[in-house]
Amino acid sequence: MNIRKTLLTTTLFFAGTATALLADNGKAIEFYKTGRIEPAKAMLLQNLATGAGDKAEAAYYLGEIYKDANQLDSAAYYYGVGKAADPANLMNSIGELSLLKLKNPTAADQQFEALLSDKLNRKNPDLPSLYVAAAAAYKDRPIKAEEFLNKAKAMDKKLASIYVLEADMQAANKDYNGAAANYEQAITFDPNCKEAYVKYARIYAPINSEVAAEVLNRLLAHDPSSAVAHRELAEIYYKDGKLLKAAEAYAEYINDAHVSTSDYARYATILFFKGDYAKSKEIVEQALPKTPRDLVLNRLMFYNDFELGNKEAARSEADKFFNAGYEAADFIGQDYLYYGRLLIQDKQFQQGIAQLQKALELDPGKIELYQEIGSAYEGMNDYDNAIANFSLYIQKAPEDQVQVADYFNLGKAAYYAGSEMDTTAALYHTKRAAYFAKADSMFSFVAEKVPDSYLGHFWRARVNSALDPETDQGLAKPFYEKTIEVLDAKGDGDPRIYIECYSYLGYYYYVKEDIENSKIYWEKILAIDPTNEIANRAMSGLK
């Protein structure tokens, strides 16, 4: 690896996102200690390249970052840079010994003791911090780590980093109560120890999110502009499903100079699920130029334009998204769901259905997709497949999730299947009767479950009218009459529904040669629509 070339390339890459030179390494160290590794590394590399801040300190933390990433050659390189910059700063020597410990623990033990000798470092004000750094190197040997921490305490019992490291070790062993107590101790000794607040909140977030949020709000009370506190709060609220609070916390954080692509993506995702599609798109547009191939950002661009009704843009973004060269495993069910909906909106039913079926394969629990697939089949007049998918939804959905409307949609598909059958089809009469029986059963259920709605009665009337095309049996009569009764009770019926009901009854009485009653219904139609051609013609014939 060409370390110098990597350093130069990385520095140039981040030059556009970190334009202000840092007076010191404090922000970068805070980021490192709170787990924001990429911005920490970028800031430290920039400081090292430009001479801003303490060079030895920057090199040490870069060494730690690379060591944590198991890039040991890079870690050794930066520890060496730090030692050359300031031989009196022993933190880089501690770093080198932590690498030696991985290869030769016995030699490392001896050299740690020699390096930290009280006699040699009696006047070194940083000796307690050196012992803490040594203890961190021995986290895999708790007894030795505690020995170093106890020496640090003997010199400065109020050093917050002592208690943070103890808490880290306890948290790693799932001693969360002990860890919480030590993080609290660190905060007591140093109210500005952001690492302690953040780690304290993180161990509580899965257990008690309210306690975690309270800890972070204490940090914000101490430092209202703390970007890391706002970010952590946003994450807690997001995982808790409190999208409004999550969005508010991210809004406080997102303008920080060191926001990462993943932060933009998370904020945009929160805004999307909150239904603020315009703002979500705005955030995506801010972030995409920096990382134009980011999967999540491109996904959200497509989703947001679909939700905003920008069909042309959504179509273009969907094509780009699915042809960008991502791995097949990168796509999620929601991608195919949105693509399917987009295609169906464009009346490309067959292609849209194929996408929805892919979404269902990836997420079989998303059974509501059977409804969408059924509706798409209905849109292309494929009523058999519409019936099959509406039925599958009713069968598979939990009982309390199935709505009366689902039975109604199934009934309509069966009604249209019977009404639009090819009269030359094999077993025409048998199949048609079966479709209408299915439809009548569904509409009967709707009428029973929602008796104050006209829909069940009205569609039963249509089914029975189709079964009695000459109207001589009057099969639809009681259902049209019931429809009128329900509409009259509500007093806000659709005039078109009344006209259909009156037309049937007017004709029924005409067939039965009951001219007076027939006239009553044609007159009712003319009272609604004096220009109604059928009613006027009927009245002319009855005079």
C-alpha positions as CSV (number, residue, x, y, z in Angstrom):
1,M,0.0,0.0,0.0
2,N,1.3,3.5,-0.9
3,I,0.3,5.3,2.3
4,R,1.4,8.7,1.1
5,K,-0.6,8.4,-2.1
6,T,-3.7,7.2,-0.1
7,L,-3.3,10.1,2.3
8,L,-3.1,12.7,-0.6
9,T,-6.1,11.2,-2.5
10,T,-8.2,11.0,0.6
11,T,-7.3,14.6,1.6
12,L,-8.2,15.9,-1.8
13,F,-11.5,14.0,-1.8
14,F,-12.6,15.6,1.4
15,A,-11.3,19.0,0.6
16,G,-14.7,20.0,-0.8
17,T,-16.6,18.9,2.3
18,A,-14.4,20.2,5.0
19,T,-13.3,23.6,3.8
20,A,-12.6,25.3,7.1
21,L,-9.2,24.3,8.6
22,L,-9.6,23.0,12.2
23,A,-7.8,24.8,14.9
24,D,-7.2,21.5,16.7
25,N,-8.1,17.8,16.6
26,G,-10.8,18.1,19.2
27,K,-13.8,17.6,16.9
28,A,-12.2,14.7,15.1
29,I,-11.3,13.0,18.4
30,E,-14.9,13.5,19.6
31,F,-16.2,11.9,16.4
32,Y,-13.7,9.0,16.8
33,K,-14.7,8.4,20.4
34,T,-18.5,8.5,19.5
35,G,-18.1,6.0,16.6
36,R,-18.3,8.4,13.7
37,I,-15.1,7.0,12.1
38,E,-15.2,8.2,8.5
39,P,-15.6,12.0,9.3
40,A,-13.0,11.6,12.1
41,K,-10.6,10.0,9.7
42,A,-11.2,12.7,7.0
43,M,-10.7,15.5,9.5
44,L,-7.5,14.0,11.0
45,L,-6.0,13.3,7.5
46,Q,-6.8,16.9,6.5
47,N,-5.2,18.3,9.7
48,L,-2.1,16.1,9.2
49,A,-1.8,17.3,5.5
50,T,-2.4,21.0,6.3
51,G,-0.5,21.3,9.6
52,A,-3.7,22.3,11.5
53,G,-3.7,20.9,15.0
54,D,-1.2,18.8,16.9
55,K,0.4,16.5,14.3
56,A,1.4,13.8,16.8
57,E,-2.1,13.7,18.3
58,A,-3.7,13.5,14.8
59,A,-1.3,10.7,13.8
60,Y,-2.0,8.7,17.0
61,Y,-5.8,8.7,16.4
62,L,-5.3,7.8,12.8
63,G,-3.2,4.9,14.0
64,E,-6.0,3.9,16.4
65,I,-8.6,4.1,13.5
66,Y,-6.6,1.9,11.2
67,K,-5.8,-0.5,14.0
68,D,-9.5,-0.9,14.8
69,A,-10.0,-1.6,11.1
70,N,-7.3,-4.3,11.3
71,Q,-5.2,-2.3,8.8
72,L,-2.1,-2.8,10.9
73,D,0.5,-1.6,8.4
74,S,-1.3,1.7,8.1
75,A,-1.6,1.9,11.8
76,A,2.1,1.4,12.3
77,Y,2.8,4.1,9.6
78,Y,0.8,6.7,11.4
79,Y,2.2,5.9,14.9
80,G,5.6,6.4,13.3
81,V,4.5,9.7,11.8
82,G,3.4,10.8,15.3
83,K,6.6,9.7,17.0
84,A,8.7,11.6,14.4
85,A,6.5,14.7,14.9
86,D,6.9,14.8,18.7
87,P,9.1,12.2,20.4
88,A,7.9,13.5,23.8
89,N,4.3,12.5,23.1
90,L,4.3,8.9,24.2
91,M,0.8,8.1,23.0
92,N,2.2,6.9,19.6
93,S,4.7,4.7,21.5
94,I,1.7,3.2,23.3
95,G,0.1,2.6,19.9
96,E,3.2,0.8,18.6
97,L,3.4,-1.4,21.7
98,S,-0.3,-2.3,21.2
99,L,0.7,-3.6,17.8
100,L,3.7,-5.5,19.2
101,K,1.4,-7.0,21.8
102,L,-0.5,-8.7,18.9
103,K,2.7,-10.5,17.8
104,N,4.8,-10.8,21.0
105,P,2.7,-10.3,24.2
106,T,5.7,-11.0,26.5
107,A,7.9,-8.4,24.9
108,A,5.1,-5.9,24.8
109,D,4.4,-6.4,28.6
110,Q,8.0,-5.7,29.4
111,Q,8.2,-2.6,27.1
112,F,4.9,-1.2,28.4
113,E,6.3,-1.4,32.0
114,A,9.5,0.3,30.9
115,L,7.7,3.0,28.9
116,L,5.3,3.8,31.8
117,S,7.9,3.7,34.6
118,D,7.0,6.2,37.3
119,K,10.6,7.0,37.7
120,L,11.0,7.9,34.0
121,N,7.7,9.8,33.8
122,R,7.4,11.3,37.3
123,K,6.9,14.8,35.9
124,N,4.8,13.8,32.9
125,P,1.4,15.4,33.4
126,D,0.0,13.0,30.7
127,L,1.0,9.9,32.6
128,P,-2.6,9.0,33.9
129,S,-3.8,9.2,30.3
130,L,-1.0,7.0,29.1
131,Y,-2.0,4.4,31.6
132,V,-5.6,4.6,30.3
133,A,-4.3,4.1,26.8
134,A,-2.3,1.2,27.9
135,A,-5.3,-0.3,29.7
136,A,-7.3,0.0,26.4
137,A,-4.6,-2.1,24.7
138,Y,-5.2,-4.8,27.3
139,K,-9.0,-4.9,27.2
140,D,-8.6,-8.6,26.2
141,R,-6.8,-9.1,29.5
142,P,-9.0,-7.4,32.1
143,I,-6.8,-8.0,35.1
144,K,-3.9,-6.3,33.4
145,A,-6.2,-3.5,32.1
146,E,-7.5,-2.9,35.7
147,E,-3.9,-2.8,37.0
148,F,-3.2,0.1,34.6
149,L,-6.5,1.8,35.4
150,N,-5.8,1.6,39.1
151,K,-2.5,3.3,38.6
152,A,-4.2,6.0,36.6
153,K,-6.8,6.5,39.4
154,A,-4.0,6.8,42.0
155,M,-2.7,9.7,40.0
156,D,-5.9,11.4,39.0
157,K,-9.1,9.8,40.3
158,K,-11.2,12.4,38.5
159,L,-9.9,11.6,35.0
160,A,-13.1,10.8,33.0
161,S,-11.5,8.5,30.5
162,I,-10.7,6.0,33.3
163,Y,-14.4,5.5,34.0
164,V,-15.3,5.5,30.3
165,L,-12.9,2.6,29.6
166,E,-14.2,0.7,32.7
167,A,-17.7,1.2,31.4
168,D,-16.8,0.1,27.9
169,M,-15.3,-3.2,29.3
170,Q,-18.4,-3.8,31.5
171,A,-20.8,-3.1,28.6
172,A,-18.8,-5.6,26.5
173,N,-19.5,-8.2,29.2
174,K,-23.2,-7.1,29.3
175,D,-22.8,-5.6,32.8
176,Y,-25.0,-2.7,31.8
177,N,-25.8,-1.5,35.3
178,G,-22.1,-1.3,36.1
179,A,-21.4,0.4,32.8
180,A,-24.1,3.0,33.3
181,A,-22.7,3.8,36.8
182,N,-19.2,4.4,35.3
183,Y,-20.5,6.5,32.4
184,E,-22.4,8.5,35.0
185,Q,-19.2,8.9,37.0
186,A,-17.3,10.1,34.0
187,I,-20.0,12.7,33.3
188,T,-19.8,13.8,36.9
189,F,-16.1,14.5,36.7
190,D,-16.3,15.9,33.2
191,P,-19.8,17.2,32.1
192,N,-18.3,17.8,28.6
193,C,-17.4,14.1,28.1
194,K,-19.6,13.5,25.1
195,E,-18.3,10.0,24.7
196,A,-19.8,9.1,28.0
197,Y,-23.2,10.5,27.3
198,V,-23.4,8.8,23.9
199,K,-22.2,5.4,25.0
200,Y,-24.5,5.6,28.1
201,A,-27.4,6.3,25.8
202,R,-26.5,3.5,23.4
203,I,-26.4,0.8,26.0
204,Y,-29.9,1.9,27.2
205,A,-31.5,2.5,23.8
206,P,-32.4,-1.2,23.2
207,I,-33.6,-1.6,26.8
208,N,-35.2,1.7,27.7
209,S,-35.3,4.3,25.0
210,E,-36.8,6.9,27.3
211,V,-33.7,6.7,29.6
212,A,-31.4,6.8,26.6
213,A,-33.2,10.0,25.3
214,E,-33.0,11.6,28.7
215,V,-29.2,11.1,28.8
216,L,-28.8,12.7,25.4
217,N,-31.1,15.6,26.4
218,R,-28.8,16.2,29.3
219,L,-25.9,16.5,26.9
220,L,-28.0,18.9,24.8
221,A,-28.7,21.0,27.9
222,H,-25.0,21.2,28.4
223,D,-24.2,21.7,24.7
224,P,-27.4,22.6,22.6
225,S,-25.4,22.5,19.4
226,S,-24.0,19.0,19.9
227,A,-24.4,17.3,16.5
228,V,-23.7,13.9,17.9
229,A,-26.4,14.2,20.5
230,H,-29.0,15.3,17.9
231,R,-27.9,12.4,15.6
232,E,-28.2,9.8,18.4
233,L,-31.5,11.1,19.5
234,A,-32.8,10.9,15.9
235,E,-31.7,7.3,15.7
236,I,-33.5,6.4,19.0
237,Y,-36.7,8.1,17.9
238,Y,-36.5,6.5,14.4
239,K,-36.2,3.0,15.9
240,D,-39.0,3.7,18.3
241,G,-41.2,4.7,15.4
242,K,-41.4,8.3,16.6
243,L,-40.9,9.7,13.1
244,L,-41.8,13.3,13.9
245,K,-39.3,13.6,16.7
246,A,-36.7,11.7,14.7
247,A,-37.1,14.2,11.8
248,E,-36.9,17.2,14.2
249,A,-33.6,15.8,15.7
250,Y,-32.1,15.2,12.3
251,A,-33.1,18.7,11.1
252,E,-31.0,20.0,14.0
253,Y,-28.1,17.9,12.9
254,I,-28.2,17.6,9.1
255,N,-26.4,21.0,8.4
256,D,-23.4,19.9,10.4
257,A,-20.3,20.3,8.2
258,H,-19.4,16.6,8.6
259,V,-22.7,14.9,7.9
260,S,-22.1,11.6,6.1
261,T,-23.9,10.1,3.1
262,S,-25.5,7.5,5.4
263,D,-26.8,10.3,7.6
264,Y,-28.4,12.1,4.6
265,A,-29.9,8.8,3.6
266,R,-31.3,8.1,7.0
267,Y,-32.8,11.6,7.3
268,A,-34.3,11.3,3.9
269,T,-35.7,7.9,4.8
270,I,-37.3,9.3,7.9
271,L,-38.9,12.1,6.0
272,F,-40.1,9.7,3.4
273,F,-41.9,7.4,5.9
274,K,-43.2,10.5,7.6
275,G,-44.9,11.4,4.3
276,D,-42.8,14.6,3.7
277,Y,-41.8,13.5,0.2
278,A,-40.8,17.0,-1.0
279,K,-38.4,17.5,1.9
280,S,-37.1,14.0,1.5
281,K,-36.3,14.6,-2.1
282,E,-34.6,17.9,-1.2
283,I,-32.2,16.1,1.1
284,V,-31.5,13.4,-1.5
285,E,-30.7,16.1,-4.0
286,Q,-28.2,17.6,-1.6
287,A,-26.4,14.3,-1.1
288,L,-26.5,12.6,-4.5
289,P,-23.8,14.8,-6.2
290,K,-21.3,13.6,-3.6
291,T,-22.1,9.9,-4.0
292,P,-24.1,9.5,-7.2
293,R,-24.2,5.7,-7.0
294,D,-25.5,5.5,-3.5
295,L,-28.2,2.8,-3.5
296,V,-30.4,4.2,-0.8
297,L,-30.3,7.8,-2.2
298,N,-31.2,6.7,-5.7
299,R,-34.0,4.5,-4.3
300,L,-35.5,7.4,-2.4
301,M,-35.2,9.7,-5.5
302,F,-37.4,7.2,-7.4
303,Y,-39.8,6.6,-4.5
304,N,-40.3,10.3,-3.7
305,D,-41.0,11.3,-7.3
306,F,-43.6,8.5,-7.6
307,E,-45.3,9.7,-4.4
308,L,-45.2,13.4,-5.6
309,G,-46.9,12.4,-8.9
310,N,-43.8,13.2,-11.0
311,K,-44.4,10.3,-13.4
312,E,-41.9,11.1,-16.0
313,A,-39.1,11.7,-13.5
314,A,-40.1,8.5,-11.6
315,R,-40.0,6.5,-14.7
316,S,-36.6,7.8,-15.6
317,E,-35.2,7.2,-12.1
318,A,-36.7,3.7,-12.0
319,D,-34.9,2.8,-15.3
320,K,-31.7,4.2,-14.0
321,F,-32.0,2.5,-10.6
322,F,-32.7,-0.9,-12.0
323,N,-30.0,-0.6,-14.6
324,A,-27.2,0.9,-12.5
325,G,-25.3,-2.3,-12.1
326,Y,-26.3,-3.0,-8.5
327,E,-26.2,-6.6,-7.3
328,A,-29.6,-8.4,-7.5
329,A,-29.3,-9.0,-3.7
330,D,-29.2,-5.2,-3.2
331,F,-32.9,-4.8,-4.3
332,I,-35.7,-5.1,-1.8
333,G,-39.3,-5.9,-2.2
334,Q,-40.3,-2.3,-1.9
335,D,-38.3,-1.5,-5.0
336,Y,-40.3,-3.9,-7.1
337,L,-43.5,-2.8,-5.4
338,Y,-43.0,0.9,-6.4
339,Y,-41.9,-0.1,-9.9
340,G,-44.9,-2.3,-10.3
341,R,-47.2,0.5,-9.2
342,L,-45.5,2.9,-11.6
343,L,-46.0,0.4,-14.5
344,I,-49.6,-0.2,-13.6
345,Q,-50.3,3.6,-13.5
346,D,-49.0,3.6,-17.1
347,K,-51.5,0.8,-17.9
348,Q,-48.6,-1.6,-18.4
349,F,-50.5,-4.1,-16.4
350,Q,-48.7,-7.4,-17.2
351,Q,-45.3,-5.9,-16.6
352,G,-46.5,-4.2,-13.4
353,I,-48.0,-7.4,-12.1
354,A,-44.7,-9.2,-12.7
355,Q,-42.9,-6.6,-10.5
356,L,-45.5,-6.9,-7.7
357,Q,-45.1,-10.6,-7.8
358,K,-41.4,-10.2,-7.3
359,A,-42.1,-8.0,-4.3
360,L,-44.3,-10.7,-2.9
361,E,-41.6,-13.4,-3.4
362,L,-39.1,-11.3,-1.4
363,D,-41.7,-10.5,1.3
364,P,-44.4,-13.2,1.5
365,G,-45.8,-11.5,4.6
366,K,-46.9,-8.5,2.5
367,I,-50.2,-10.1,1.7
368,E,-51.9,-6.8,0.9
369,L,-50.1,-7.1,-2.5
370,Y,-52.6,-9.8,-3.5
371,Q,-55.2,-6.9,-3.5
372,E,-53.0,-4.8,-5.7
373,I,-52.3,-7.7,-8.1
374,G,-56.0,-8.5,-8.2
375,S,-56.9,-4.9,-9.0
376,A,-54.3,-4.8,-11.8
377,Y,-55.7,-8.0,-13.3
378,E,-59.1,-6.4,-13.1
379,G,-57.7,-3.4,-14.9
380,M,-56.8,-5.6,-17.9
381,N,-60.2,-7.5,-17.7
382,D,-58.5,-10.7,-16.6
383,Y,-61.2,-11.4,-14.0
384,D,-60.3,-15.0,-13.3
385,N,-56.9,-13.9,-12.0
386,A,-58.5,-10.9,-10.2
387,I,-60.8,-13.3,-8.4
388,A,-57.9,-15.7,-7.6
389,N,-55.8,-12.9,-6.0
390,F,-58.7,-11.2,-4.1
391,S,-59.6,-14.6,-2.8
392,L,-56.0,-15.3,-1.7
393,Y,-55.9,-12.1,0.2
394,I,-59.1,-13.0,2.1
395,Q,-57.7,-16.5,2.8
396,K,-54.2,-15.4,4.0
397,A,-54.9,-12.1,5.8
398,P,-55.6,-12.2,9.6
399,E,-59.3,-12.1,10.2
400,D,-59.2,-8.7,11.9
401,Q,-57.4,-7.3,8.8
402,V,-59.9,-8.3,6.2
403,Q,-62.4,-5.6,5.5
404,V,-65.9,-5.7,4.1
405,A,-64.5,-3.8,1.1
406,D,-62.4,-6.9,0.3
407,Y,-65.5,-9.0,-0.1
408,F,-67.0,-6.3,-2.2
409,N,-64.1,-6.1,-4.6
410,L,-64.2,-9.9,-5.0
411,G,-67.9,-9.7,-5.7
412,K,-67.4,-7.0,-8.4
413,A,-64.7,-9.1,-10.1
414,A,-67.0,-12.1,-10.2
415,Y,-69.9,-9.9,-11.5
416,Y,-67.8,-8.5,-14.4
417,A,-66.4,-12.0,-15.1
418,G,-70.0,-13.2,-15.6
419,S,-71.3,-10.1,-17.4
420,E,-68.4,-9.9,-19.9
421,M,-68.1,-13.6,-20.8
422,D,-67.9,-14.6,-24.4
423,T,-71.2,-16.2,-25.2
424,T,-69.4,-18.8,-27.5
425,A,-67.1,-20.0,-24.6
426,A,-67.3,-23.6,-23.6
427,L,-69.7,-24.2,-20.7
428,Y,-70.8,-20.6,-21.0
429,H,-74.1,-21.0,-19.0
430,T,-72.5,-23.1,-16.3
431,K,-69.5,-20.8,-15.8
432,R,-71.6,-17.6,-16.0
433,A,-74.0,-19.0,-13.3
434,A,-71.0,-19.8,-11.1
435,Y,-69.6,-16.3,-11.4
436,F,-73.0,-14.7,-10.6
437,A,-73.5,-17.0,-7.7
438,K,-70.1,-16.0,-6.3
439,A,-70.9,-12.3,-6.8
440,D,-74.3,-12.6,-5.2
441,S,-72.8,-14.4,-2.2
442,M,-70.2,-11.6,-1.7
443,F,-72.7,-8.8,-2.1
444,S,-75.1,-10.6,0.3
445,F,-72.3,-10.6,2.9
446,V,-71.7,-6.9,2.3
447,A,-75.4,-6.1,2.8
448,E,-75.5,-8.2,6.0
449,K,-72.3,-6.6,7.5
450,V,-73.1,-3.0,6.5
451,P,-76.9,-2.8,6.3
452,D,-77.0,1.0,6.2
453,S,-74.9,1.0,3.0
454,Y,-76.7,0.8,-0.3
455,L,-73.8,-1.0,-2.0
456,G,-74.6,-4.6,-1.1
457,H,-78.2,-4.3,-2.1
458,F,-77.5,-2.4,-5.3
459,W,-74.9,-4.8,-6.6
460,R,-77.1,-7.8,-5.7
461,A,-79.7,-6.0,-7.8
462,R,-77.3,-5.9,-10.7
463,V,-76.4,-9.5,-10.4
464,N,-80.0,-10.6,-10.3
465,S,-80.9,-8.3,-13.2
466,A,-78.2,-10.1,-15.2
467,L,-79.7,-13.5,-14.2
468,D,-83.2,-12.2,-15.4
469,P,-82.4,-10.4,-18.6
470,E,-86.1,-10.2,-19.7
471,T,-87.1,-8.9,-16.2
472,D,-90.2,-11.1,-16.3
473,Q,-89.2,-12.8,-13.0
474,G,-88.4,-9.6,-11.2
475,L,-85.3,-11.1,-9.5
476,A,-83.7,-7.8,-9.0
477,K,-86.9,-6.0,-7.8
478,P,-86.5,-6.4,-4.0
479,F,-82.8,-5.4,-4.1
480,Y,-83.4,-2.2,-6.1
481,E,-86.3,-1.4,-3.7
482,K,-84.0,-1.9,-0.7
483,T,-81.4,0.3,-2.4
484,I,-83.9,3.1,-2.7
485,E,-85.0,2.6,0.9
486,V,-81.4,2.9,2.2
487,L,-80.7,5.9,0.0
488,D,-83.9,7.7,1.2
489,A,-83.0,7.1,4.8
490,K,-79.6,8.8,4.3
491,G,-81.0,11.6,2.2
492,D,-77.8,12.0,0.1
493,G,-78.0,9.4,-2.6
494,D,-76.2,9.6,-5.9
495,P,-78.9,10.7,-8.6
496,R,-77.4,8.1,-11.0
497,I,-78.1,5.3,-8.6
498,Y,-81.7,6.4,-8.2
499,I,-82.1,6.6,-12.0
500,E,-80.8,3.0,-12.4
501,C,-83.2,1.8,-9.7
502,Y,-86.2,3.7,-11.1
503,S,-85.4,2.5,-14.6
504,Y,-85.5,-1.1,-13.6
505,L,-88.7,-0.7,-11.6
506,G,-90.4,1.3,-14.4
507,Y,-89.5,-1.4,-16.9
508,Y,-90.5,-4.2,-14.5
509,Y,-94.0,-2.7,-14.0
510,Y,-94.2,-2.2,-17.8
511,V,-93.5,-5.9,-18.4
512,K,-96.1,-6.7,-15.8
513,E,-98.5,-4.4,-17.6
514,D,-99.0,-2.3,-14.5
515,I,-99.0,1.0,-16.3
516,E,-99.7,3.3,-13.4
517,N,-96.8,2.1,-11.3
518,S,-94.6,2.1,-14.3
519,K,-95.4,5.8,-14.9
520,I,-94.6,6.6,-11.3
521,Y,-91.0,5.5,-11.7
522,W,-90.4,7.1,-15.1
523,E,-91.8,10.4,-13.6
524,K,-89.3,10.1,-10.7
525,I,-86.5,9.9,-13.2
526,L,-87.7,13.0,-15.1
527,A,-87.9,14.8,-11.8
528,I,-84.2,14.2,-11.4
529,D,-83.3,14.6,-15.1
530,P,-86.0,16.1,-17.4
531,T,-83.9,15.4,-20.5
532,N,-83.5,11.7,-19.8
533,E,-84.1,10.1,-23.2
534,I,-85.2,6.7,-22.0
535,A,-87.7,8.0,-19.5
536,N,-89.1,10.5,-22.0
537,R,-89.5,7.7,-24.6
538,A,-91.1,5.4,-22.0
539,M,-93.6,8.1,-21.0
540,S,-94.5,8.7,-24.6
541,G,-95.2,5.0,-25.1
542,L,-97.3,4.8,-22.0
543,K,-99.7,7.7,-23.1
